[in-house]
């Protein structure tokens, strides 16, 4: 355990900033989705990347208690973005 008020170690800094970059990237993807919609080629590529090359069609079931069902991946992604729950999986 480090003394309160002391700087992070090099490893701790890398871990700290890695998590910030990930959340920043997710919020940037959400901004693109809000500006251009799910049919935008860049947004579609991000969705394909997240789903191993294929965007799921039809209803989506999620790990969200109380909100387990979405009509499609686009709606699911918008939900994650609006709630800032970027890393919830289907």
Secondary structure, 3 states (H helix, E strand, C coil): CCCCCCCCCHHHHHHHHHHHHHHHHHHHHHHHHHHHCCCCHHHHHHHHHHCCCCCCCCCEECCCCCCCEECCHHHHHHHHHHHCCCCCCC
